[in-house]
Amino acid sequence: MSSKASVRKNALTRRIEDEGFESVVPYDRYVRLKRACIRADCSDRCSDCVRGGGGVKCAISNPTFTDSEWRRLVKSQNSLEEEEEAILLQ
């Protein structure tokens, strides 16, 4: 039987993975492991660090921009590409 903490941890992990995005500046651990770091606005920790529990800490090296800033940039770029495609199809 799962504890309430385990249920909450698993729910948060799933939510991060469902709503999340690959971090442009991954945590140091993922650079070493050559893995994607999945983050979401609902947590300040990534899905694997949440899954790992209290002993796993997210540590990032000097980012030059935030993940939310990067996501806004990507969203704007995608929007511009869609607009360009719509214009070309007219």
Secondary structure by P-SEA (a helix, b strand, c coil): cccaaaaaaaaaaaaaaacccccccccaaaaaacbbbbbcccccccaaaaaacccbbbbbccccccaaaaaaaaaaaaaaaaaaaaaaac
